Amino acid sequence: MSAEKTPIDGSSSANTLLQLHQLLTSCSKSISGGNFSQSQTSVSMLINFLDSVSDASISELEPGAKENAFKILSGIYEFLCSPSLNQENIDALSFELPKSASKFAGVSPQCLAISDNIIHRFIEKCSPRDMLPILCEALDSSNKTVQAATYVCPLISGLSDVFISLQRRHFEQIKVAVPVVVKVVKAISTESDYEDTELETLFERIVVNALSIQTVCRKLEDGENEKLRALLGLYVLQILALVSVSRNYLHFALRLASILPYSGISGLGLITGYSVDTMSHIVIGEDEEDCSSFSSHIYLGASLSVVWAQKHDEFAQAAKFDFGAIKTELQNNPTKRWQAVAMLKHVFASIDLPWEFKRYTVDFLLYITSGDISNKLGHNDCSLYMTSLFSSLQALTMIIIYASDTVLRKNAFEALKRVLGDIPNSQRFDILKALIKNSDSSSMVAILLDLVRGEMHRERILRTSLQKNEALEADSKTCQSTLFWSTSILELVESVLRPDTGGPPILPDNSDAVLSALNLYRFVLMTEAAEKTNYTGLQSKNNLQKAYNEWLLPLRMLVGGIAAANKNDIDQHAVDTVCALNPLELVLYRCIELVEENLKHLA
């Protein structure tokens, strides 16, 4: 017999139920008779029949399709509850029916309830250990179904029942299921096609699923209990991230927050990453394959837990966070502050989060970097955190560039400056240089170059102060006053005025960055000439000639050519181009005059 889908033929509801009864009878006889090939065909025909009914009812192609669906689903449940149905039949049907029954969940709330009952019946009658992979496989195929948000609900509730019914190896089996659930919910929550009610039903099931793991934890001995509590903590953090990304549901966030203390999680441990690393080590250990199955949303959820506490006092209370103590500790401890900044990159870099979360995160960052934190740095070394600090700062620059909220952009820029100021002088230049070289925004490069110039101005003032007060015999401070005044400045300016392509920069696209680089170059030349120093090497004859021949003259030709081409053009774009190049042209000619003058003195 063919296993192709059996369509609803438009016959009456009674005939459809008769067709179902015939298919169920065929399945029962072939399974009980031990005819494996025939039983496979019979089950396949039943599943295809059910799929055709669910498809028709969801698409509402036929009158009465939803009513038909409810009757068909009820018929399945009545069949499974029949006292005469043997275990062999239930076991054979358990592989396919949960998936097919879940496809009816999106038809109506009544069908969702029957789908729940069908899956619960299988869990009652079959081994929970056998049902767990069946439900996980059905969840994993949710991307092939319509209305995935409702399709997965009975399956997730089924897993909750399975978790509680497991008799042994709880940690190992639940550990297999959690990444599957997170993967499915992540795919659904980032889509915008679902109604609020659908997502609320989904997250309600997810929270209950987490609570079921908590129930299991309470029954276990210390060793396995510790592992499962750590797994629960990681699970809750991932779901909290998905709740935040999806619809910003406070009531779900509060219920998740109440689970965090049970997993031994502290607010300070979350924002510094310590709690996440500890739980991950307990759950994953050294198994890299296991590590890959867990989502990066763990770190996002850890960061967001503190942001939620910043937004809502009731979240902090539910999670048992002493938020004031967390902020004070981060203000006073540079190492933990760097760890916190590194964690916040997950919020800044998320493309799915609402801007509201980024606004609160910037506010939190401004708070923990307030006051004179530079005096609290001491001799701390942030080398271990350089990569993650760079990532956080780079994500902050994206907010400065793309946020539509003026206040948010302004605060993000202030936070950027404070975090840079929190990095020891010896490593601050390296961070700024990396940010400049890895930015595609001309305006952002200009801003960062201006910050470099500001740092050089600050060092110059410090150097002058030390030279005037000989009583301050501090070689280390003298060294600190020349960290930005080094030959690296030459390379930094060159990266803008003569990019890796070898020719002059593209104008007017990069006019902001070029203007800022020229201003920086001119500032250094004028300062070194006035103070008769050459910390940067820019005053050497070879470097002056290189700048003149390889940077400035080609740039003058380019600017002159663009200006000439647009001189008599009244097109708005041409007018904007000339206006953008005017200040650049002025500073460029001043730089050329300055270099020519310095070369004359060296001749």
Disulfide bonds with the S-S distance in Angstrom:
none
